[in-house]
Amino acid sequence: MATSAPAPAPAPARPVFVLGCPRSGTTLLQLMLHAHPRIALPPETRFVLPAYEDRLRFGDLRERGNRARLAAWITGRKETRFDELGLDARRIAARIEHGPPTLGSALGIALKSYAERHGKACWGDKRPAYALHVEEIRRLFPTARFVHLVRDGRDCVASLLGMPWWHRGFDEAVATWAQVMDVTRRHARGLGPDSWHELRYEDLLADPEPRLRALCAYLGEEYAPGMTEPRRVAGAAVPARKTWHRRTRGALDVSRAGSWRQRLTPDQIRLCETVLAGRLTAHGYELDGAVRADPADVLRYRRVSALRRAARTKRRALDRLTRLREPGPVAASPAAVTEPGA
């Protein structure tokens, strides 16, 4: 009598990181993913990148005392926003202290614990800033998958200018979108479709189901209809202090797409279309046909953009030097990111 072959073992969990330009809709996408019965993405944290950038301060994590100091830094400081995850800080600190001796493992334990709290298997994180730190995320989590949400640069700029926390001005907002588009384009080519998935905010608003089905296929998950109603989880997954995300508590609002026409001045539109034209059309956005910006405005923008790019080049050079002083590997161990309670 023939026996059936045993079912294949499930593939190891691969963390997912949602990224994009600030104000590109990443919080909306986070909620859509969090509405899936097997996927959990927490409110924006502030411990992954800061811990990586300051990793030498924690010393050799093969020493338990150093892991305890790292655990206290993650779970006990207001700046990390760990308290917004709703986790038992003492329990997570103990898991980190007794866990594998790498920075990625410690961070993975904290993020995975959030998914476990919600009874979900797939975990990850969302933060727009990850768009400029993909290399660092891949060092910490070598199997990471990335989801890049693209929004019309003119809308991103208009939205940034209306944020209470944005104090860098118009040119910096334009340069931010341009830099994110350039950096993520290189990652999309280098990582390929197994580790990089891109979608447009406007398409997600207008017709969410096919975009979410494609996203679920990329993640190896079945599509869940509840994903198109992110407002159902917004109250629990978006901190109340983030008043600029209040629209996530309502129905999907397609009117937000293209609102730059009313929110930017004619001079701002001209500058955007002059310096962003190629990037906008490459992502399927039509130009308004505005005349070219004043050369003085373009020169001012170029200076701001050059400073941003120089700062990133310097940061990457410093990171390479810091790697030479690392006392051990930083990558998460497979056990820390796949086994329950690791």
C-alpha positions, 0 to 999 in steps of 0.5 A: 500500500502506497503511503503519501509523502510527508508534507514539506516543512514550512519555510523559515520566517523571513522578516519583512521591512516596509519603507519609503519616503516619509509621508508616502503612505507606509503607515497605511500599508503597515496597517493593511499588513497588520490586518492579515491574520498571520502578519504583524507589523508594530508601530514605528520603533526607534531602536533598530537603527540607533542600536546598529549605529551605536553598536560598539557601546554595547561591547562583545555580546558574547558576554551575558552582561553586555547583552543585559545592558543592550536589553535594558537600552532597548526596553527601558528607554522612552526614546526607543518607543518600546513601550508602545509595543505593549510587551512585558519589558522584563520578559523581553529583556530576559529573552535578549539576555539569555538569547544568541550573542548578536545585535540582530538576534536581540533586535529580532527577539523584540520585534518577533515578540510583538508578532507572538503577542498577536498570535502571528507568525510573520513579523517585521517592522515599518519605518520610512528611514529604512529606505536609506539604510537597507544595507544595515538592515540586511547586515542585521537580518540577512534574509529580510524582505523589503516592501517599498511604497512609492508615492508621487513626489509632489504629494510627498513634498506637500504632505511633509510641509504640513507636518508639525515635525518637519522643520527642514523646508521645501528644498530638503523635502524635494531632495529627500524624495529624490534621494529615496527614489535613487537609492531604492532603485539601486536596491530593487535592481540588486536584490531582485523580486525575491527580496524586493517588492514595490507598489504605488500608493495611488494604486493601493488607494484606488484598487487595493485588492489586486495590489494586496494579493500581489504583495501577499504572493510575494510574502508567501501568504494567502490574501486576506480580505480584511486587509482592505479595511485597515481602519479596523486595526488602526486604533490598536496599531497607531499610537494616539499621539500621532495625530497626523495619522488620523486618516488611517482611522477612516475609509480609504480616501482616494482624494489624497492622491494628486492633492499637491495641485492645491497644496503647493505654490506654482513656484514649488510645482515648477521646481518639483517638475524641473528637478524630479521630472525623470523620476516622476515619469519613471514611476508613471506620474504625469507632469503638469506641464509647468514651465521650468523653474527659475535657475536660482531656485534650481541652484539652491535646490542643488546645493541642498541635495548635494549636502544630503548626498555628501552626508550619506556618503560620510555616514557610509564611510564611517560605518565601514570603519566601525565594522573593522572594530566590531567584536563579533558578528551582528547578524541575527541567528536563525534561531532568534528569528524563527523559533518561538520564544527564542 
